[in-house]
């Protein structure tokens, strides 16, 4: 064992949990590997779990998500520059993890009727590059508007502006009804209740994938 740490390593390194957190939970079995070693370690873990448990097992899917998340440059991994081979392996792992019963709509219990409705709403929607006409409409609508990042003090300013303002009974009733009618789904990973339907749940599950 080299016994590297983030500070003592002679090159860019990443923290690797010997026992994957997404499967075994938080643990202190940690080593530091180079970006290439780290990717290969998770790739071997995915292949090992796939051979032992099969493609459709949830543990295999967890390891596949880890491989996919590592095949890209992020703020947490600025030194990672995946090769074409690494990216192709990650795409294969990600694709297998979403097939059949492993697809997120099936994992959270979305009914066949709901999936058919989702399919119908997407029919006729043009896919591919945005039309020049659409780009022009967006450009005109944003002309003269500030489109940069929102300053940190804007949220505080909005909060102060609304503070103390009376709210009508109709407004209170509308807010109450909107919260009461919210769909509540349970995250299959952490068991937490997520309000707002499939979109919010999908966004919530991505936080687990990023933390793997």
matplotlib code that plots the C-alpha trace (Angstrom):
import matplotlib.pyplot as plt

x = [0.0, 1.4, -0.4, -1.0, -3.1, -4.5, -1.6, 1.3, 0.5, 3.0, 0.2, -3.6, -5.5, -9.0, -10.5, -11.9, -14.0, -13.0, -16.5, -18.8, -20.9, -23.9, -24.1, -22.4, -23.0, -20.6, -17.3, -13.7, -12.1, -10.6, -7.5, -6.3, -5.8, -4.9, -7.8, -7.0, -6.7, -9.9, -11.9, -10.5, -11.3, -15.0, -15.1, -13.8, -16.3, -19.1, -18.0, -17.6, -21.1, -22.5, -21.0, -22.0, -25.5, -26.5, -27.3, -30.7, -29.5, -29.7, -26.1, -24.9, -26.9, -25.3, -21.8, -22.8, -23.9, -20.6, -18.7, -20.9, -20.5, -16.7, -16.5, -16.6, -14.9, -16.7, -15.9, -15.0, -12.8, -11.1, -8.1, -10.2, -9.9, -11.6, -10.3, -12.6, -12.3, -13.3, -16.2, -17.5, -17.2, -19.2, -21.9, -22.3, -22.5, -25.1, -27.2, -27.4, -28.3, -31.4, -32.9, -36.1, -37.0, -33.9, -35.3, -36.1, -39.8, -40.1, -37.9, -40.2, -43.3, -44.6, -47.7, -47.9, -50.8, -48.6, -45.7, -48.1, -49.2, -45.6, -45.0, -48.0, -47.0, -43.6, -45.0, -44.6, -41.9, -39.0, -35.7, -32.3, -30.7, -32.8, -34.4, -33.0, -36.5, -36.7, -33.2, -34.2, -37.4, -35.4, -32.8, -35.5, -37.3, -34.0, -32.8, -32.1, -32.5, -29.7, -29.0, -25.9, -25.8, -28.1, -26.2, -26.2, -28.0, -30.9, -32.7, -32.3, -33.7, -36.7, -37.3, -37.1, -39.5, -42.1, -41.7, -44.6, -46.8, -50.4, -51.5, -55.1, -57.3, -57.7, -53.9, -53.5, -56.2, -54.5, -51.1, -52.7, -54.5, -51.3, -49.3, -52.1, -52.4, -48.7, -47.7, -45.4, -43.0, -40.5, -36.8, -35.8, -32.3, -32.7, -36.4, -37.0, -40.4, -40.0, -42.8, -43.5, -43.7, -41.3, -39.2, -38.3, -37.7, -35.4, -33.4, -33.2, -31.9, -29.2, -27.7, -27.1, -25.4, -23.2, -22.2, -21.2]
y = [0.0, 3.4, 5.2, 8.3, 11.2, 14.1, 16.2, 13.7, 12.2, 13.2, 13.6, 14.2, 11.6, 10.8, 9.2, 5.7, 3.7, 0.1, -0.8, 1.3, 3.8, 3.4, -0.3, -0.7, 2.7, 5.2, 3.5, 4.5, 2.0, 4.7, 4.8, 7.4, 6.4, 8.2, 9.1, 6.2, 3.7, 5.0, 4.5, 1.0, 0.1, 1.0, -0.6, -3.9, -3.6, -3.1, -6.2, -8.2, -7.4, -8.0, -11.4, -12.3, -10.9, -10.3, -7.2, -6.6, -6.6, -3.3, -3.6, -3.9, -0.8, 1.1, 0.2, 1.1, 4.6, 5.1, 4.3, 6.7, 9.5, 9.2, 9.5, 13.2, 16.4, 17.9, 20.5, 17.8, 16.0, 18.8, 16.6, 13.9, 13.7, 10.5, 8.7, 7.5, 3.9, 5.0, 7.0, 4.0, 1.7, 4.1, 4.5, 0.7, 0.5, 3.3, 1.8, -1.6, 0.0, 1.6, -1.4, -3.2, -3.0, -1.0, 2.1, 4.9, 5.0, 1.3, 1.7, 4.3, 2.5, 4.5, 2.7, 1.6, 4.1, 7.0, 5.9, 5.8, 9.4, 10.5, 8.9, 10.6, 14.1, 13.7, 12.6, 15.3, 17.1, 17.9, 16.6, 17.7, 21.2, 24.2, 26.0, 29.4, 30.9, 29.6, 31.0, 34.4, 34.4, 33.6, 36.3, 38.9, 38.0, 38.3, 41.5, 44.1, 41.6, 40.5, 36.8, 36.2, 34.4, 35.8, 37.7, 36.2, 39.2, 39.0, 36.2, 38.2, 41.3, 39.5, 38.0, 41.4, 42.9, 40.3, 40.3, 41.8, 42.0, 40.7, 37.7, 37.5, 34.6, 33.5, 33.4, 31.4, 29.0, 28.6, 27.8, 25.4, 23.5, 23.4, 21.8, 19.4, 18.1, 17.6, 14.0, 12.4, 9.7, 7.7, 7.6, 4.0, 4.7, 6.6, 6.2, 10.0, 11.3, 13.7, 16.1, 17.3, 14.2, 12.2, 15.2, 16.2, 12.5, 12.1, 15.2, 13.9, 10.5, 12.2, 13.6, 10.0, 9.1, 12.2, 11.2, 7.7]
z = [0.0, -1.0, 1.8, -0.3, 0.9, -1.0, 0.2, 0.0, -3.4, -6.1, -8.7, -9.0, -6.9, -5.9, -2.8, -3.4, -1.0, -1.0, 0.1, -2.1, -0.1, -2.3, -1.4, 2.0, 3.5, 5.0, 6.0, 6.6, 4.2, 1.9, -0.4, -2.8, -6.5, -9.7, -11.9, -14.3, -11.4, -9.8, -13.1, -13.6, -10.0, -10.5, -13.9, -12.4, -9.6, -12.1, -14.1, -11.0, -9.7, -13.1, -13.3, -9.8, -9.5, -13.1, -15.2, -13.6, -10.0, -8.1, -6.9, -10.4, -11.3, -8.5, -9.7, -13.2, -12.1, -10.4, -13.6, -15.6, -13.1, -13.3, -17.1, -17.1, -15.8, -12.8, -10.2, -7.7, -10.2, -12.3, -13.2, -14.8, -18.6, -19.7, -22.8, -25.6, -24.3, -20.7, -22.0, -24.2, -21.2, -19.1, -21.7, -21.9, -18.1, -17.9, -20.7, -19.0, -15.7, -17.3, -19.1, -18.1, -14.4, -13.6, -15.5, -13.1, -14.0, -12.9, -9.8, -8.3, -9.3, -12.2, -13.6, -17.3, -17.7, -16.6, -18.8, -21.8, -21.0, -20.8, -24.2, -25.7, -24.4, -26.1, -29.5, -32.2, -30.3, -32.6, -31.4, -32.5, -33.0, -32.2, -35.1, -36.1, -35.7, -32.1, -31.3, -32.7, -30.5, -27.4, -28.3, -28.7, -25.5, -23.5, -25.1, -22.5, -19.6, -17.3, -18.0, -15.9, -12.5, -9.8, -7.2, -3.7, -2.2, -4.6, -2.7, 0.5, -1.1, -2.4, 1.1, 2.7, 0.1, 0.8, 4.6, 6.5, 3.4, 4.1, 2.1, 0.9, 2.0, -1.6, -2.0, 1.2, 0.1, -3.3, -1.7, 0.7, -2.1, -4.2, -1.4, -0.4, -4.0, -4.5, -5.4, -2.8, -3.9, -1.9, -2.9, -3.4, -2.2, 1.0, 1.7, 1.9, 0.8, -2.1, -3.1, -6.6, -8.7, -10.9, -12.0, -8.4, -7.5, -10.5, -9.5, -5.9, -7.0, -9.0, -5.8, -4.6, -7.9, -7.7, -4.1, -5.0]

ax = plt.figure().add_subplot(projection="3d")
ax.plot(x, y, z, "-o")
ax.set_aspect("equal")
plt.show()
